[in-house]
Amino acid sequence: MMLIDDWRVVLRRAWSVKFNVAATLFGAAEVAVAIWQPPGMPNGVFAGGAAAVSIFANVSRIMAQKELNGTDK
């Protein structure tokens, strides 16, 4: 596996990376809710959020982003 030359720029600026981090946080929140089971918190709320954000991550991966002009090869 080889990284692209400007991987640090892509990691900081790419929307797909930001959305994937958000999906990870939603997934972790869903696990926490399942463990602690707070009253009034319906099951699957954060899992649904993680799914939605993951869709945005996949779509943003193929979109042109001004912040990454010429960086993602």
C-alpha positions, 0 to 999 in steps of 0.5 A: 500500500502506498499513500498519495504524495499529499496525504496530509492535505487530503486528510485535513481537507477532504469532506469524505474524511470528515464525514467518515469521522462523524460516522465513526462518532455516531457509531460509537455513540450507538454502542454507548447507548446500547451499553448504558441504555439511557431512559427515553433514548430510542434504539437505532437513533445514532446508527441511523445517523451513522448510516446517513453520514456514511452515505454523504461520505461516499458521495463526497468522495467522488465530488470535486472539492476546491480545497483539494484541487489537484491533490487527490490523484 
